[in-house]
């Protein structure tokens, strides 16, 4: 067992293989060598911890897809204004708060683009802000039971050992002080240690992208909103009854229902009108056409002209949301579309995508009908899923940027956004009042997110970090084998004999240092799985409460501040911030020492060593 453990840790440190592969190899070796039977070997894949973590990824993806994480991220950045210090504190605090309810990886993925954009806007380098965002997200995971996998792992280990687990917000008793220390550290010390690396990653956010499209395609020249009056001949007729495209040279892009008798609950938006779409009184029609054509249909159909917002706001607020968006495509020489005649405003009917505008050699088309040539660029509008499907089916069409990435920057709050938020609140309530087991609470909330379409099932599965889930499931048998073979007891006895005989504080410090050493090179979940049974046995041997030591495991498993490989969040900001390996040690070591001192001072006061 010791040999397998040493080889597993060595492979984690080496980094040649992904963590899930290493964990699976370790799990299989335990079975082949007869250490575990079949049920014990596969027990991790039915463990409540694994199921709960997978469900939490879906809930987090629901919040991201429905706009909440984008809204939160932009609110945090707006509060900072033009102050570098304010921006540093806001981004660090924001990532900490978000990671209490969203995965650390999801938090950094959300905060990173707005942090980079804000850094450039106020004239500082992203390297001064990105590492604090990563460290803040790691610390913020300590605010709630579900904030980070090590919290869930130590809690479930306590329960499986017949001990009382931790309440949902109990981790915040130490998490809040640590987050405050992180903020103060970066304000007074860490900021001076952070490098000022010059990078070429000035981002293109959705607003910048829209302005670029407006300039490149002259979208603002022929974009209008019209209202259907009570005297309009369009009333109670269908779109197909009128040849808007061929006779009037006008494209109907979108219809917003404002009929006073529109039933509550009905979707007021018809994003992609078809020939069967019926016009109703007070409809607002988004149309595309030249000024003469628009004037002509306004007179003929007695339509009212509505004022537009600034065109970028108009596009972002009325044509783009979490489900529908715009993207830019370029036709390559091998595309089957080359040589085809196409009419702007029409659909790629197979994919339900509108052709909004086109340009050739950076010159916008004024004609409505064109013959496609290689290199032509098109501005398209459709459901995000349809745009992705278009990309998959037409390998010789190049989609500029990431539609899915742009979709997550949309801040429109819809009905589905509130459903996703309700699902999160419901899970917290179920956990706080212990109405159902944690895994069931997470599954109920994830089910609500999926049933109401807050995130498509395909994207929900993509949103799950399967490497993390499989790794944890495959590592749980390792913890079982450590106990079954007496290896955990052997390691625990070593801790007890060397440190436990001195003082509980010394043992607490030893647990912290051993765990944080592992966490610098091993995934924090794997570290928690390995350390939890050792700590339980150590505390039991000394007749002490396991709670303070298990809290120390959760804290120190989240202190991978010294290397970029300790957590995914550290790795995510490395390239964007232009960081070197040594930067993490220089900035992270003083913070790690502060965490150790705070743990030794506060944990025994909150969770006493001896039960009274």
C-alpha positions as CSV (number, residue, x, y, z in Angstrom):
1,X,0.0,0.0,0.0
2,X,2.8,2.4,0.8
3,X,4.5,1.6,-2.5
4,X,1.3,2.4,-4.4
5,X,0.8,5.6,-2.4
6,X,4.4,6.7,-3.1
7,X,4.1,5.9,-6.9
8,X,0.7,7.7,-7.1
9,X,2.1,10.9,-5.4
10,X,5.2,10.7,-7.6
11,X,3.1,10.5,-10.8
12,X,1.0,13.5,-9.6
13,X,4.2,15.5,-9.0
14,X,5.7,14.4,-12.3
15,X,2.7,15.8,-14.2
16,X,3.2,13.5,-17.3
17,X,-0.4,12.2,-17.1
18,X,-3.6,13.9,-16.2
19,X,-4.8,13.5,-12.6
20,X,-7.8,11.3,-13.5
21,X,-5.6,8.8,-15.4
22,X,-3.2,8.6,-12.4
23,X,-6.1,8.1,-10.0
24,X,-7.7,5.4,-12.3
25,X,-4.3,3.6,-12.5
26,X,-4.0,3.7,-8.8
27,X,-7.5,2.4,-8.3
28,X,-7.0,-0.5,-10.7
29,X,-3.7,-1.5,-9.1
30,X,-5.5,-1.7,-5.7
31,X,-7.9,-4.3,-7.2
32,X,-5.3,-6.2,-9.2
33,X,-3.1,-6.6,-6.1
34,X,-6.0,-7.9,-4.0
35,X,-6.0,-4.9,-1.6
36,X,-9.7,-4.1,-2.5
37,X,-12.5,-6.2,-3.8
38,X,-14.7,-5.1,-6.8
39,X,-17.3,-3.3,-4.7
40,X,-14.7,-1.4,-2.7
41,X,-12.7,-0.5,-5.9
42,X,-15.7,1.0,-7.6
43,X,-17.2,2.6,-4.4
44,X,-16.0,6.0,-5.3
45,X,-18.3,6.3,-8.3
46,X,-21.4,6.0,-6.1
47,X,-20.0,8.1,-3.3
48,X,-22.3,11.0,-2.3
49,X,-19.2,13.4,-2.5
50,X,-18.7,12.7,-6.2
51,X,-22.4,13.0,-7.0
52,X,-22.6,16.2,-5.1
53,X,-19.6,17.8,-6.8
54,X,-20.9,16.8,-10.3
55,X,-24.3,18.4,-9.5
56,X,-22.6,21.6,-8.2
57,X,-20.8,22.0,-11.6
58,X,-24.2,21.9,-13.3
59,X,-25.7,24.5,-10.9
60,X,-22.6,26.7,-11.4
61,X,-23.0,26.4,-15.2
62,X,-26.6,27.3,-14.9
63,X,-25.7,30.5,-13.1
64,X,-23.0,31.3,-15.7
65,X,-25.3,30.6,-18.7
66,X,-28.1,32.7,-17.4
67,X,-26.0,35.8,-16.8
68,X,-25.6,35.9,-13.0
69,X,-21.8,35.4,-13.0
70,X,-21.3,38.0,-15.7
71,X,-23.6,40.5,-13.9
72,X,-21.7,39.9,-10.6
73,X,-18.3,40.2,-12.3
74,X,-19.2,43.5,-14.0
75,X,-20.7,44.9,-10.9
76,X,-17.5,44.3,-9.0
77,X,-15.5,45.9,-11.7
78,X,-17.8,48.9,-11.9
79,X,-17.4,49.6,-8.2
80,X,-13.6,49.8,-8.6
81,X,-13.7,52.8,-10.9
82,X,-10.3,54.0,-12.0
83,X,-8.4,53.1,-8.8
84,X,-5.8,50.3,-9.1
85,X,-6.0,49.6,-5.4
86,X,-9.8,49.6,-5.4
87,X,-9.8,47.3,-8.5
88,X,-7.3,44.9,-6.7
89,X,-9.5,44.7,-3.6
90,X,-12.8,44.4,-5.5
91,X,-11.5,41.7,-7.9
92,X,-10.0,39.7,-5.0
93,X,-13.1,40.1,-2.8
94,X,-15.4,39.4,-5.8
95,X,-13.6,36.2,-6.7
96,X,-13.8,35.2,-3.1
97,X,-17.5,35.8,-2.7
98,X,-18.3,34.1,-6.1
99,X,-16.3,31.0,-5.3
100,X,-18.4,30.5,-2.2
101,X,-21.3,29.5,-4.5
102,X,-19.7,28.8,-7.9
103,X,-16.7,26.5,-8.5
104,X,-13.3,28.1,-8.1
105,X,-12.6,27.3,-11.8
106,X,-15.9,28.9,-12.9
107,X,-15.2,31.9,-10.7
108,X,-11.8,32.6,-12.3
109,X,-13.2,31.9,-15.8
110,X,-15.8,34.6,-15.1
111,X,-13.6,37.1,-13.4
112,X,-10.5,36.8,-15.6
113,X,-11.9,38.6,-18.8
114,X,-13.4,41.5,-16.9
115,X,-10.3,41.8,-14.7
116,X,-8.0,41.9,-17.7
117,X,-10.3,44.4,-19.5
118,X,-10.4,46.7,-16.4
119,X,-6.7,46.5,-15.9
120,X,-6.1,47.7,-19.4
121,X,-8.7,50.4,-19.0
122,X,-7.1,52.0,-15.9
123,X,-3.6,51.7,-17.3
124,X,-2.2,48.8,-15.3
125,X,-1.0,45.4,-16.3
126,X,-3.2,42.3,-15.7
127,X,-0.3,40.6,-13.8
128,X,-1.0,43.0,-11.0
129,X,-4.5,41.6,-10.5
130,X,-4.8,38.1,-11.9
131,X,-2.9,36.2,-9.2
132,X,-5.0,37.9,-6.4
133,X,-8.1,36.7,-8.3
134,X,-6.9,33.1,-8.3
135,X,-5.8,33.2,-4.6
136,X,-9.1,35.0,-3.7
137,X,-11.1,32.2,-5.4
138,X,-9.1,29.5,-3.5
139,X,-9.8,31.3,-0.2
140,X,-13.4,32.1,-1.0
141,X,-14.1,28.4,-1.3
142,X,-13.7,28.2,2.4
143,X,-16.9,30.3,3.0
144,X,-19.4,27.5,2.5
145,X,-19.6,23.8,2.7
146,X,-20.0,23.5,-1.1
147,X,-17.4,26.2,-1.9
148,X,-14.6,23.8,-2.8
149,X,-14.3,19.9,-3.0
150,X,-12.0,19.5,0.0
151,X,-14.7,21.0,2.3
152,X,-17.2,18.4,1.0
153,X,-14.6,15.6,1.3
154,X,-13.7,16.3,4.9
155,X,-17.3,16.8,5.9
156,X,-18.4,13.5,4.4
157,X,-15.4,11.7,5.9
158,X,-16.5,13.0,9.3
159,X,-20.1,11.7,8.8
160,X,-18.9,8.3,7.4
161,X,-16.7,8.0,10.6
162,X,-19.8,8.4,12.8
163,X,-18.9,12.0,13.7
164,X,-21.0,15.1,13.4
165,X,-20.4,17.0,10.1
166,X,-20.1,20.7,9.6
167,X,-23.0,23.0,8.9
168,X,-23.3,24.9,5.6
169,X,-21.8,28.2,6.8
170,X,-19.6,26.9,9.5
171,X,-16.6,27.1,7.3
172,X,-17.1,30.8,7.1
173,X,-16.0,31.2,10.7
174,X,-12.5,30.7,9.5
175,X,-13.1,31.5,5.8
176,X,-14.1,35.1,6.4
177,X,-11.0,36.0,8.5
178,X,-8.8,34.3,5.9
179,X,-10.4,36.2,3.1
180,X,-9.9,39.5,5.0
181,X,-6.3,38.6,5.6
182,X,-5.9,37.9,1.9
183,X,-7.3,41.4,1.0
184,X,-5.1,43.2,3.5
185,X,-2.1,41.2,2.4
186,X,-2.5,42.1,-1.2
187,X,-3.2,45.8,-0.4
188,X,-0.2,46.4,1.8
189,X,2.4,43.7,0.8
190,X,1.4,41.4,-2.1
191,X,0.7,44.2,-4.6
192,X,4.4,45.3,-4.2
193,X,5.6,41.7,-4.8
194,X,3.4,41.1,-7.9
195,X,5.3,41.5,-11.2
196,X,4.4,44.2,-13.7
197,X,4.6,41.9,-16.8
198,X,3.9,43.4,-20.2
199,X,1.4,41.1,-22.0
200,X,-0.4,41.4,-25.4
201,X,-3.7,40.1,-24.1
202,X,-5.8,43.2,-24.4
203,X,-9.3,41.7,-24.5
204,X,-12.1,42.2,-26.9
205,X,-15.3,42.2,-24.8
206,X,-18.8,42.1,-26.2
207,X,-19.1,45.9,-26.4
208,X,-15.8,46.3,-28.2
209,X,-16.8,43.5,-30.6
210,X,-20.1,45.2,-31.3
211,X,-18.5,48.5,-32.1
212,X,-16.1,46.7,-34.5
213,X,-19.0,45.0,-36.3
214,X,-20.9,48.3,-36.5
215,X,-17.9,49.9,-38.2
216,X,-17.0,46.9,-40.4
217,X,-20.5,46.2,-41.6
218,X,-22.2,49.6,-41.3
219,X,-25.0,47.9,-39.3
220,X,-26.2,51.3,-38.1
221,X,-27.0,52.5,-41.6
222,X,-30.1,50.2,-42.1
223,X,-31.3,49.1,-38.7
224,X,-34.8,50.3,-37.5
225,X,-37.5,49.5,-35.1
226,X,-41.2,50.0,-36.2
227,X,-44.5,49.7,-34.3
228,X,-47.6,48.1,-35.7
229,X,-50.4,50.7,-35.2
230,X,-54.1,49.9,-34.8
231,X,-54.9,51.0,-38.4
232,X,-52.1,48.9,-40.0
233,X,-53.1,46.5,-42.7
234,X,-50.6,44.0,-41.2
235,X,-52.9,43.3,-38.3
236,X,-54.0,39.7,-38.1
237,X,-52.1,38.8,-41.2
238,X,-49.1,36.5,-41.5
239,X,-45.6,37.4,-42.4
240,X,-45.8,35.0,-45.4
241,X,-48.7,37.1,-46.8
242,X,-46.3,39.9,-47.7
243,X,-43.2,39.6,-49.8
244,X,-41.1,41.9,-47.7
245,X,-37.8,40.5,-49.0
246,X,-38.5,40.5,-52.7
247,X,-41.0,43.3,-53.1
248,X,-40.0,45.8,-50.4
249,X,-36.3,44.8,-49.9
250,X,-36.7,44.7,-46.1
251,X,-35.8,41.9,-43.7
252,X,-37.9,41.2,-40.6
253,X,-35.3,40.4,-37.9
254,X,-37.3,40.1,-34.7
255,X,-40.8,40.9,-33.3
256,X,-41.5,41.9,-29.7
257,X,-45.1,41.4,-28.6
258,X,-46.7,44.3,-26.7
259,X,-50.4,43.4,-27.2
260,X,-52.4,44.4,-24.1
261,X,-54.2,41.1,-24.1
262,X,-51.0,39.0,-24.4
263,X,-51.3,36.2,-21.9
264,X,-49.0,36.2,-18.9
265,X,-46.2,33.7,-19.2
266,X,-46.2,33.8,-23.0
267,X,-42.8,34.7,-24.4
268,X,-43.0,38.3,-25.6
269,X,-40.2,37.8,-28.1
270,X,-40.3,36.1,-31.5
271,X,-36.6,36.0,-32.1
272,X,-36.8,34.4,-35.6
273,X,-40.1,35.2,-37.3
274,X,-41.3,32.7,-40.0
275,X,-43.9,32.9,-42.7
276,X,-46.5,31.7,-40.3
277,X,-45.8,34.4,-37.7
278,X,-48.9,36.6,-37.3
279,X,-48.7,40.4,-36.7
280,X,-50.5,41.8,-33.7
281,X,-51.4,45.3,-32.5
282,X,-48.6,47.1,-30.8
283,X,-45.9,44.7,-32.1
284,X,-42.4,46.2,-32.3
285,X,-40.7,45.0,-35.4
286,X,-37.0,45.1,-35.8
287,X,-36.2,45.5,-39.5
288,X,-33.2,45.9,-41.8
289,X,-33.3,47.8,-45.0
290,X,-32.2,51.1,-46.6
291,X,-33.9,54.4,-45.7
292,X,-36.0,54.6,-48.8
293,X,-37.4,51.0,-48.4
294,X,-38.2,51.7,-44.7
295,X,-40.0,54.9,-45.5
296,X,-42.0,53.1,-48.2
297,X,-43.3,50.3,-45.9
298,X,-44.0,52.8,-43.1
299,X,-46.4,54.7,-45.4
300,X,-47.9,51.6,-47.0
301,X,-48.4,49.6,-43.8
302,X,-48.9,52.6,-41.5
303,X,-46.1,51.8,-39.1
304,X,-44.7,54.1,-36.5
305,X,-40.9,54.7,-36.2
306,X,-39.4,54.2,-32.7
307,X,-36.3,55.9,-31.5
308,X,-33.1,53.7,-31.2
309,X,-30.7,53.6,-28.4
310,X,-27.0,54.1,-29.4
311,X,-26.6,51.3,-31.9
312,X,-24.1,49.2,-29.8
313,X,-26.6,49.3,-26.9
314,X,-29.5,48.5,-29.2
315,X,-27.8,45.4,-30.6
316,X,-26.6,44.2,-27.2
317,X,-30.0,44.9,-25.4
318,X,-32.4,43.8,-28.2
319,X,-30.6,41.3,-30.4
320,X,-28.3,39.5,-28.0
321,X,-29.2,37.5,-24.9
322,X,-28.2,34.2,-23.2
323,X,-29.9,32.2,-25.9
324,X,-29.6,34.3,-29.0
325,X,-26.5,36.1,-30.2
326,X,-24.4,37.3,-33.1
327,X,-21.1,36.1,-34.6
328,X,-18.8,36.7,-37.5
329,X,-17.9,34.0,-40.0
330,X,-15.4,34.0,-42.9
331,X,-15.8,31.7,-46.0
332,X,-12.7,29.7,-46.9
333,X,-11.8,28.8,-50.5
334,X,-12.9,25.1,-50.0
335,X,-16.3,26.0,-48.7
336,X,-19.3,24.6,-50.6
337,X,-20.9,28.0,-50.3
338,X,-18.4,29.6,-52.8
339,X,-20.2,30.5,-56.0
340,X,-23.7,30.4,-54.4
341,X,-26.1,33.2,-54.7
342,X,-27.5,34.4,-51.4
343,X,-29.8,37.1,-50.2
344,X,-28.9,39.1,-47.1
345,X,-31.6,38.9,-44.4
346,X,-32.4,35.3,-45.3
347,X,-31.7,32.3,-43.2
348,X,-29.3,29.5,-43.4
349,X,-32.6,27.6,-43.2
350,X,-31.0,24.3,-42.1
351,X,-29.4,26.0,-39.1
352,X,-31.9,28.8,-38.4
353,X,-29.3,31.5,-38.7
354,X,-29.9,35.0,-40.1
355,X,-27.5,36.7,-42.4
356,X,-27.4,40.2,-41.0
357,X,-24.7,41.8,-43.1
358,X,-21.7,41.0,-45.3
359,X,-18.4,42.5,-46.4
360,X,-15.7,41.8,-49.0
361,X,-12.2,43.0,-48.7
362,X,-13.3,45.0,-45.6
363,X,-15.9,46.9,-47.7
364,X,-19.6,46.4,-46.6
365,X,-22.0,45.1,-49.2
366,X,-24.8,47.5,-50.2
367,X,-26.5,45.0,-52.5
368,X,-29.0,42.7,-51.0
369,X,-28.2,39.7,-53.2
370,X,-24.6,38.6,-53.7
371,X,-22.6,35.7,-55.1
372,X,-20.3,34.3,-52.4
373,X,-16.6,34.4,-52.9
374,X,-13.7,33.0,-50.8
375,X,-12.8,35.5,-48.1
376,X,-16.2,37.0,-47.8
377,X,-17.2,37.8,-44.2
378,X,-20.7,37.6,-42.8
379,X,-22.4,38.9,-39.7
380,X,-24.9,36.3,-38.5
381,X,-27.5,36.1,-35.8
382,X,-29.0,32.9,-34.3
383,X,-29.3,30.8,-31.3
384,X,-25.9,30.3,-29.7
385,X,-26.4,26.5,-30.1
386,X,-27.3,26.9,-33.8
387,X,-24.1,29.0,-34.4
388,X,-22.1,26.3,-32.7
389,X,-23.8,23.7,-34.9
390,X,-23.1,25.7,-38.0
391,X,-19.4,25.7,-37.0
392,X,-19.5,21.9,-36.6
393,X,-21.2,21.1,-39.9
394,X,-19.3,23.6,-42.1
395,X,-15.6,22.9,-41.5
396,X,-14.7,25.4,-44.1
397,X,-16.4,28.3,-42.4
398,X,-14.3,30.1,-39.8
399,X,-16.2,31.5,-36.9
400,X,-14.3,34.4,-35.4
401,X,-14.0,34.2,-31.6
402,X,-16.0,31.9,-29.3
403,X,-19.8,32.2,-29.5
404,X,-20.1,30.3,-26.2
405,X,-17.6,32.6,-24.5
406,X,-19.4,35.7,-25.7
407,X,-22.7,34.2,-24.5
408,X,-21.4,34.0,-21.0
409,X,-20.6,37.8,-21.0
410,X,-24.3,38.7,-21.7
411,X,-25.8,40.3,-18.6
412,X,-29.5,40.2,-19.5
413,X,-31.4,38.7,-16.7
414,X,-34.4,36.6,-17.8
415,X,-36.9,34.2,-16.2
416,X,-34.4,31.4,-16.5
417,X,-31.9,33.5,-14.6
418,X,-34.3,33.7,-11.6
419,X,-34.9,29.9,-11.9
420,X,-31.2,29.3,-11.7
421,X,-30.9,31.6,-8.7
422,X,-33.9,29.9,-7.0
423,X,-32.2,26.5,-7.5
424,X,-29.1,27.7,-5.8
425,X,-31.0,29.3,-2.9
426,X,-33.1,26.1,-2.5
427,X,-30.0,24.0,-2.3
428,X,-28.6,26.3,0.4
429,X,-31.8,26.1,2.4
430,X,-31.9,22.3,2.1
431,X,-28.3,22.1,3.3
432,X,-28.6,24.7,6.1
433,X,-31.7,23.0,7.7
434,X,-30.4,19.5,6.8
435,X,-33.7,18.6,5.3
436,X,-32.1,16.1,2.9
437,X,-28.6,14.7,2.5
438,X,-26.2,17.1,0.7
439,X,-26.0,15.0,-2.5
440,X,-29.8,14.9,-2.8
441,X,-30.0,18.7,-2.2
442,X,-27.5,19.3,-5.0
443,X,-29.2,16.8,-7.4
444,X,-32.6,18.5,-6.8
445,X,-31.2,21.9,-7.6
446,X,-29.3,20.6,-10.6
447,X,-32.5,18.9,-11.8
448,X,-34.4,22.2,-11.6
449,X,-31.6,24.0,-13.6
450,X,-31.9,21.3,-16.3
451,X,-35.7,20.9,-16.4
452,X,-36.2,24.6,-16.9
453,X,-33.6,24.8,-19.6
454,X,-31.3,27.2,-17.7
455,X,-28.5,25.4,-19.4
456,X,-28.8,22.9,-22.2
457,X,-28.0,19.3,-21.2
458,X,-25.1,19.2,-23.7
459,X,-23.6,22.3,-22.1
460,X,-24.3,21.1,-18.6
461,X,-22.2,18.0,-19.3
462,X,-19.5,20.1,-20.8
463,X,-19.6,22.3,-17.8
464,X,-18.7,19.4,-15.5
465,X,-15.0,19.1,-14.9
466,X,-14.9,15.4,-15.6
467,X,-11.2,15.2,-14.9
468,X,-11.9,16.4,-11.3
469,X,-15.0,14.2,-10.8
470,X,-13.3,11.0,-12.1
471,X,-10.1,11.8,-10.2
472,X,-12.1,12.1,-6.9
473,X,-14.1,9.0,-7.6
474,X,-11.0,7.0,-8.3
475,X,-9.1,8.4,-5.3
476,X,-11.8,7.6,-2.8
477,X,-10.9,3.9,-2.9
478,X,-7.3,5.0,-2.1
479,X,-8.5,6.5,1.2
480,X,-10.5,3.2,1.9
481,X,-7.4,1.1,1.2
482,X,-5.3,3.3,3.5
483,X,-7.6,2.5,6.3
484,X,-8.2,-1.2,5.4
485,X,-4.4,-2.0,5.2
486,X,-3.5,-0.1,8.3
487,X,-1.4,2.4,6.3
488,X,-3.4,5.4,7.5
489,X,-3.0,4.2,11.0
490,X,0.8,3.8,10.4
491,X,1.1,7.4,9.1
492,X,-1.2,8.6,11.9
493,X,0.9,6.9,14.5
494,X,3.9,8.6,13.1
495,X,2.2,12.0,13.5
496,X,1.0,11.1,17.0
497,X,4.4,9.8,18.1
498,X,6.4,12.7,16.8
499,X,4.0,15.7,17.1
500,X,1.0,14.6,19.2
501,X,3.1,14.0,22.3
502,X,4.3,17.6,22.2
503,X,1.1,19.7,22.1
504,X,-2.2,19.7,20.1
505,X,-1.1,23.0,18.5
506,X,2.1,21.3,17.2
507,X,0.1,18.5,15.7
508,X,-2.3,21.0,14.1
509,X,0.6,22.8,12.6
510,X,2.1,19.5,11.4
511,X,-1.2,18.5,9.7
512,X,-1.4,21.9,8.0
513,X,2.2,21.8,6.8
514,X,1.9,18.2,5.5
515,X,-1.3,18.9,3.7
516,X,-0.2,22.2,2.2
517,X,3.0,20.5,1.0
518,X,0.9,17.9,-0.9
519,X,-1.4,20.6,-2.2
520,X,1.4,22.5,-4.0
521,X,1.9,19.6,-6.4
522,X,-1.2,17.4,-6.1
523,X,-4.8,18.4,-6.8
524,X,-6.4,19.7,-3.6
525,X,-9.2,17.1,-3.8
526,X,-6.7,14.2,-3.9
527,X,-4.8,15.8,-1.0
528,X,-8.0,16.0,1.1
529,X,-8.9,12.3,0.2
530,X,-5.4,11.2,1.4
531,X,-5.2,13.3,4.5
532,X,-8.7,12.9,5.9
533,X,-8.5,9.3,7.1
534,X,-5.0,9.9,8.6
535,X,-6.3,12.9,10.6
536,X,-9.4,11.0,11.8
537,X,-7.3,8.2,13.2
538,X,-4.7,10.6,14.7
539,X,-7.4,12.5,16.6
540,X,-9.1,9.3,17.7
541,X,-5.8,7.9,19.0
542,X,-5.2,11.0,21.1
543,X,-8.9,11.1,22.2
544,X,-9.2,14.6,20.7
545,X,-12.0,16.1,18.6
546,X,-11.3,15.6,14.9
547,X,-13.1,18.8,13.9
548,X,-10.1,21.3,14.3
549,X,-7.8,19.0,12.4
550,X,-10.2,18.3,9.6
551,X,-10.8,22.1,9.3
552,X,-7.0,22.5,9.0
553,X,-7.0,19.9,6.2
554,X,-9.7,21.8,4.3
555,X,-7.8,25.1,4.8
556,X,-4.4,23.8,3.9
557,X,-5.7,21.9,0.9
558,X,-6.8,25.3,-0.5
559,X,-3.4,27.0,0.1
560,X,-1.7,26.0,-3.2
561,X,-0.1,29.4,-3.4
562,X,3.5,28.4,-4.1
563,X,3.2,26.8,-7.6
564,X,1.1,27.2,-10.7
565,X,0.3,23.5,-10.8
566,X,-1.3,23.2,-7.4
567,X,-4.7,24.2,-8.6
568,X,-6.4,24.8,-12.0
569,X,-7.1,28.4,-11.0
570,X,-3.3,29.1,-10.6
571,X,-2.6,27.6,-14.0
572,X,-5.5,29.5,-15.7
573,X,-3.9,32.9,-14.8
574,X,-0.3,32.0,-15.5
575,X,-0.2,32.7,-19.2
576,X,-2.7,35.6,-19.0
577,X,-0.6,37.3,-16.4
578,X,2.8,36.3,-17.9
579,X,3.8,34.8,-14.6
580,X,6.9,32.7,-13.9
581,X,7.1,29.7,-11.6
582,X,9.1,31.8,-9.1
583,X,6.4,34.5,-9.0
584,X,4.0,32.2,-7.3
585,X,6.5,31.3,-4.6
586,X,7.5,35.0,-4.0
587,X,3.9,36.2,-3.7
588,X,2.4,33.1,-2.2
589,X,4.9,32.2,0.6
590,X,4.1,35.2,2.9
591,X,0.4,34.6,2.4
592,X,0.8,30.9,3.3
593,X,2.6,31.8,6.5
594,X,-0.2,34.2,7.4
595,X,-2.7,31.4,6.8
596,X,-0.7,29.0,9.0
597,X,-0.5,31.5,11.9
598,X,-4.2,32.4,11.6
599,X,-5.2,28.7,11.6
600,X,-3.1,28.0,14.7
601,X,-4.6,31.0,16.5
602,X,-8.3,30.8,15.5
603,X,-9.1,27.1,14.8
604,X,-8.6,25.9,18.4
605,X,-10.8,28.8,19.6
606,X,-13.6,27.9,17.2
607,X,-13.3,24.1,17.3
608,X,-11.7,23.1,20.6
609,X,-9.4,20.1,20.7
610,X,-11.3,18.4,23.5
611,X,-15.1,17.9,23.6
612,X,-16.5,19.3,26.8
